[in-house]
Amino acid sequence: MTSLKANKLPVFPLGLVVLPGTIQTLQIFEPRYLAMVKNCMSTNTGFVITLSKSNQSGKSFMSQGTFVEIIDFNQLPNGLLGITVKGSQKVSIKSVEQLESGLHCASVNPIADPIVDDQAVLAQFPELINVLSQLKEHPQVKSLPLEIDLLSAESVSYQLAGLIPISPTQKQALLEAFDATQRMNILAKLVDKISENST
């Protein structure tokens, strides 16, 4: 994993959220993003995925996103380029400019979660560890190159958020959570809601 320093990077606004440590497959078809992917692969760098939002003045996007790295690519049966990315680092996005190609570039700064006492945090949420342990054994999840650390509150909170069926807006709230403790509290409520709806 490349360590991310503050610098200018391409920004890819999408209707989804990629959380640090999680995997996402994408179909690339717009010329500006095909050029971005080609450039990232030739220079061995990544780009930033952020959730796009519609407002009165048209489309804009969130000021926090995730720096991702391309871990696989292939030509899809429909002729489009398929890429697999892995979330690497939560980032803040400032000073966005649009290039002639239509690609957005921005000043990107890594955001590190405050350090928490993993044992103490995880001890408060045994049911979340239980849900993630079960999901981890699912054949579809097992086939993904995920590194799930059940002893790290940050890993548990991001990986669980990436695997449960929640909306992009809910995922964005989890991305923007202050630390792993806050993220686990939000997740506990979401998991409760999901289990209520499925009973």
C-alpha positions, 0 to 999 in steps of 0.5 A: 500500500502506498502511503498517502501524502497531501497532494493533488489527485483525480477525484471520481464522484460516484453514487457509492462509498468505498470504505478503507480496507473494502473492495469495490468493482467498477465499470469504466466507460467515460473517456476522462475516467478511462484516461485517469485509470490508464494514468494511475496504472502507468504511474502506480498511483491511486485516485479518490472516490467520493459520493456525488450529491445533487443540489440546487446548483447541479451536481457536487460531491462530499468533502470526504472520500476514500483514496483507492488503489487499483488491484485488478482490471479486465475487459468485460463481456460488454466491452467496457473496462472493469476494475477492482479497487481497494479502499486505502485511506480516508481523505478530505477533498479541498480546492476542486478544479475541473480539467479540460477533459472534464476530470476533477482534481483536488487537493487531498489530505489523509485523515487518520482516525484517533487511536482507540483502545481496541479491546475496550471498544470491541468488548462493548459490541460482541454482537457486531463481532459475531455478525462480521465473523459469520459474514467472513465465512460466506463463500462470496466474501471469502473469495474477496482479497479482504484483510479482516482483523477481528482485533482492530476496532477500525478494521471491524467497523469498516469491514462490517459497514462494507458488507451489510446492506446499507445505503450510500448515505449511511455509508458516508456517515460511517466514513465521516464518523469521528473514530471507530467507537462512534462508527461502532455505535452507528453500526449497532443501530443499523444492524439492529434495524436490519435484523428487525426488518428480516424477522 
